[in-house]
Structures are given as structure tokens and as C-alpha cells.
Amino acid sequence: MRIYTEVVWSWDDEKGELVRESSKSYDYDGSLSLAQGVNEITGANYRDGSAEKFSYPLGVGGTSDEYPHYVRFIAKRSYTSTNTTRGRANGDVALYMPPDALKTSYTQAIGDVEMGGFISLATSSANFGAGAAAGGNIKGAGSAAMEAFNVVKGNIKGGGGSNIIKDFGKAALGGLLSLKAGSQAGQAISRATGQILNPHKAVVYQGPGGSRTFSYNFVMVPKNAAEAEQIFKIVKFFKRRMHPGTGTGTGIDNISSVTLTYPDEFEIKYHVNKADADGSADNGSKPLFKIKNCFMDSFSVDYSTSGISSFTDDSQPLTTTMSLSFKETQLLTKADIDAGY
């Protein structure tokens, strides 16, 4: 490759164009790297880091057979002022697969609710009332509730019972029967009859239990200076991408900025025997699971070695331990499970 260090141009009036007068250059056969530190403005200052690709141990994520199983963390740009760059890759880290990577959990919100004791006071009326309510006939459902209540009120004995029944009738009409059952009057009825109001508890599905979370712990001990440099860059990679950028405002800094931009999202991919293992094959050939884009909600780093401060001769820590925690940005449905999540 020829590298030009100087090019002199001049304007040619006859040709009406710029003409190169001279140049200085030399041939270069060394390695190449993309320029770093370029400021690409996306609503606020946002340095492009798409060329940043790191790994630990060195060789993970490549063609080497020494580390066939690994996890990739691909940073993806999140919301910006224009959204034109959302979803673009913004760097990549490949790390050995730790034992805690091979687990996930799924939760759903299932609640215990009290359907109301008056529903079961009289079977026929209760069935009618449930049907009327389901069909939108609130008036019919209320009448059925009162009819059900009348079935048992004749069994209640004791002085002054008629007034208590009157109070309970009003409560039923107002949908407050269960509240009345816990009152002093309700407890008196329970004591006199030897019965309590059936709470008619039911198990009700209340929706997804929340986004899945994923946690990883990596212990990194460099074997040489090159690996120590990779570890330093990996730590900075995660710290930088989990934080927001500054938005608009005078001076555009963290004090004067009116807004903050979203941090990067992360695509997490598992590789087993150097191939994707995402749970998408029905025949079980890929038994793990895919993960939707995540935000990193927690990051910690520990530079001690077994509780002792230890460094190399060039002031690098002997051990770097990272703890990462991520939360999925989307809830899962049956279709996602069929797709390997």
C-alpha cells in the first residue's frame, strides 16, 4: 500500500480544474487498524466504537480450537435523536464461557384473588349471576347475588337478626358483602351459624412475570502484556456502553445538559464448538437459548487477588474480576419460545 504524506495541487486556468503538481509517498506493508476517537454526532456527542473488538483469553472467538465455547457481547446503538443509527453494532467482546452463563429462568405472574363469597351461596343463582356478568348484564348478576343471599338468610337465628340481614342485603347490592363479613356484624353471624363466608379464592393469570435477567462473572488473569491490555480495554468497553451520553443543553456536559441519551443495548450470543447455540432447532441439536437485546443494569470490577492487592512489574493487576448483569428489553411469548428463546 502506498501512503501519501504530502500532495500539492494548483489550479489550471486552461483546464479549469485542480492539477496535482507534486507528492510525497512511501510503500507500507504493515498491519492496519481503523481510526479511533471519531466523533459521530447522533443527537449528542457519541464516539463511534464499532471497530473495537476485544477478547479474553486471546484467541477466543476466532478459529482456534483452544477455546471452542465462548460468549459474545455485541454492543448495539440504542435510541438517538434521529434513530438512523439504532441497532448498529458498536463494538464486540468475546469471552470464555463461565459456568453461570448456562442458566436462565422464566416467570409468570399468577395471583390469588377473592371472587366474592356471594357467588357460591346458591349454586343455581351463582351460575346465573356469573353468566349474566360475563354477558355484560350487571343488573341480572346483582339480582342473582341477592337471590343467592336470600337462600341462606333464613338459616340465620338470634335476636336482632333481621336488622343484620338488612345490612347485609344492602352490602350485597353494593358489592361489599365480603367487607361486611369481616365486620363486627359479620362475625356475629358467623358465630351464630357456625359458618363463614366462602372467599371463593381463584388463581388468576396476571401477565408475564417480568423481563429475564442474566448475570455473568469473569475472572481474568493475563498471561502477558498483550492480554493485560485486552483486559483493560474490555473493562472500559462495558463501563462506557452501559452509561448514557449527554444530550442537548448549553455546554453539552453532564451538568448543563438538559437530556441524556440512552446507553447501548447488548446482543448476547452463545457459541458452542465455535457455532451458534441458540435453542432454535426442534431436534435438540442447539439446546441452549437465545437472548433478546439487553440493557446492562449492573457492572462491578474487582482488581484484588484473593483479597490481596497484587500487581505486575508494569503496574497491571494480577487478577481482574468482572461481574455483569443484564435485563432483556422485551417480554417473551409462545412465538419467542418456538424461536429458541
Summary of the structure (lengths in Angstrom):
residues: 341
radius of gyration: 34.3
end to end distance: 46.4
largest distance: 121.7
contacts: 885
relative contact order: 0.14
helix: 25%
strand: 30%
